[in-house]
Amino acid sequence: MEPVAVVGAAVLREGRVLASRRTEPPGLAGLWEFPGGKVEAGESDVDALRRELREELHVEAEVGARLGGDLAIGDTAVLRVYLCSLLSGEPRLVDHDEHRWLAAEELGDVAWIPVDLPLVDLLAEHLRTRSNGTG
């Protein structure tokens, strides 16, 4: 059986990335993540991510390059995270209870959900490279 695809957005703005704190399920409540959600039947990753960002944050975003590869979520799903930039709107609290814009050196200041952890170092390097004008 094909694993369920879940997409996440590393939303970038002014050298920072948006982190969102989960409120559920209980085992993940209080941990931070890249916002996103499940890819529905017939949707591309990009379409799903745009839809999820509209639903979860009330923003329009441009979806860019993948950050890392597929990450297993248990035995039934895979996470794919994409670099994104805001086109319009300011993130609102819908499915989360807090948002923070984190610089590369602040990524370790929050407790990330386990599946996102492998991407934090990649993202820090990306943010550093961009802020140095080489990316």
C-alpha positions as a printed NumPy array, in Angstrom:
array([[ 0.   ,  0.   ,  0.   ],
       [ 1.252,  3.459, -0.943],
       [ 2.051,  5.633,  2.104],
       [-0.08 ,  8.729,  2.733],
       [ 1.756, 11.875,  1.595],
       [ 1.909, 14.745,  4.069],
       [ 3.352, 18.1  ,  3.01 ],
       [ 4.924, 20.751,  5.192],
       [ 5.928, 24.34 ,  4.502],
       [ 9.166, 25.942,  5.579],
       [ 7.758, 29.453,  5.077],
       [10.641, 31.904,  4.742],
       [10.593, 35.664,  5.311],
       [13.473, 38.068,  5.85 ],
       [15.948, 35.332,  6.765],
       [13.575, 33.575,  9.165],
       [11.296, 30.529,  9.   ],
       [ 7.807, 30.159, 10.406],
       [ 7.426, 27.574, 13.185],
       [ 3.953, 26.671, 14.454],
       [ 3.107, 25.08 , 17.808],
       [ 0.697, 22.138, 17.728],
       [-2.317, 21.806, 19.993],
       [-3.109, 18.163, 19.088],
       [-2.89 , 15.198, 19.178],
       [-2.005, 15.063, 22.885],
       [ 1.332, 13.348, 22.19 ],
       [ 2.463, 16.22 , 19.949],
       [ 0.722, 19.146, 21.656],
       [ 3.196, 21.866, 22.572],
       [ 5.744, 20.758, 19.971],
       [ 6.669, 22.888, 16.954],
       [ 6.306, 22.002, 13.286],
       [ 6.324, 23.212,  9.728],
       [ 2.622, 23.833,  8.969],
       [ 0.928, 21.655,  6.36 ],
       [-1.17 , 18.545,  6.052],
       [-2.266, 15.537,  4.024],
       [-2.265, 15.446,  0.243],
       [-5.805, 14.619, -0.913],
       [-6.564, 12.213, -3.779],
       [-5.842, 13.847, -7.125],
       [-3.818, 16.706, -5.606],
       [-0.178, 17.435, -6.295],
       [ 2.112, 18.195, -3.35 ],
       [ 2.177, 21.85 , -4.414],
       [-1.614, 22.14 , -4.685],
       [-2.052, 20.432, -1.311],
       [ 0.458, 22.728,  0.363],
       [-1.165, 25.858, -1.046],
       [-4.573, 24.611,  0.149],
       [-3.272, 23.703,  3.604],
       [-1.617, 27.113,  4.028],
       [-4.872, 28.835,  3.061],
       [-6.82 , 26.68 ,  5.546],
       [-4.318, 26.666,  8.432],
       [-2.747, 30.117,  8.184],
       [-5.028, 32.159,  5.881],
       [-2.079, 33.02 ,  3.617],
       [-1.195, 32.585, -0.042],
       [ 2.281, 31.193, -0.629],
       [ 4.637, 30.357, -3.446],
       [ 5.92 , 26.793, -3.136],
       [ 9.591, 26.363, -4.037],
       [12.202, 23.623, -3.787],
       [12.03 , 20.532, -1.58 ],
       [13.952, 20.612,  1.675],
       [15.53 , 17.169,  2.08 ],
       [13.905, 13.896,  1.072],
       [10.882, 11.879,  2.176],
       [10.676, 11.409,  5.948],
       [ 8.75 ,  8.447,  7.339],
       [ 5.854,  9.191,  9.687],
       [ 5.445,  5.796, 11.307],
       [ 4.701,  3.01 ,  8.824],
       [ 1.825,  4.666,  6.968],
       [ 2.874,  8.157,  5.832],
       [ 5.737, 10.231,  4.47 ],
       [ 6.468, 13.909,  5.047],
       [ 7.72 , 16.154,  2.248],
       [ 8.739, 19.682,  3.247],
       [ 9.035, 22.521,  0.738],
       [10.6  , 25.959,  0.995],
       [ 7.839, 28.561,  0.595],
       [ 7.479, 32.319,  0.523],
       [ 4.446, 34.379,  1.429],
       [ 2.606, 36.075, -1.42 ],
       [-0.143, 37.627,  0.713],
       [-1.59 , 37.52 ,  4.187],
       [-0.134, 37.248,  7.662],
       [-0.211, 33.835,  9.405],
       [-3.211, 33.46 , 11.709],
       [-3.755, 30.994, 14.522],
       [-6.231, 28.318, 13.404],
       [-4.832, 24.833, 14.119],
       [-1.918, 26.103, 16.254],
       [-1.69 , 28.181, 19.425],
       [ 1.482, 30.123, 18.575],
       [ 3.657, 31.027, 15.586],
       [ 7.245, 32.227, 15.706],
       [ 9.593, 33.515, 13.012],
       [12.949, 31.887, 13.801],
       [16.397, 32.798, 12.502],
       [18.969, 30.039, 11.867],
       [20.496, 30.448, 15.338],
       [17.041, 30.269, 16.982],
       [15.899, 26.961, 15.433],
       [17.101, 25.053, 18.498],
       [15.076, 27.288, 20.839],
       [11.857, 25.324, 20.254],
       [11.021, 21.638, 20.652],
       [10.33 , 20.312, 17.126],
       [ 8.095, 17.317, 16.421],
       [10.391, 14.319, 15.872],
       [ 9.689, 13.931, 12.134],
       [10.786, 17.541, 11.435],
       [14.056, 17.303, 13.364],
       [16.203, 15.956, 10.48 ],
       [15.301, 19.061,  8.466],
       [16.239, 21.629, 11.095],
       [19.988, 21.467, 10.359],
       [19.346, 21.588,  6.6  ],
       [17.118, 24.593,  7.086],
       [19.657, 26.352,  9.329],
       [22.3  , 25.933,  6.625],
       [19.88 , 27.24 ,  3.986],
       [19.045, 30.307,  6.107],
       [22.731, 31.019,  6.786],
       [23.617, 30.693,  3.102],
       [20.813, 33.043,  2.065],
       [21.638, 35.618,  4.708],
       [25.265, 35.642,  3.533],
       [24.073, 36.545,  0.043],
       [25.352, 33.311, -1.482],
       [22.   , 31.584, -1.915]])
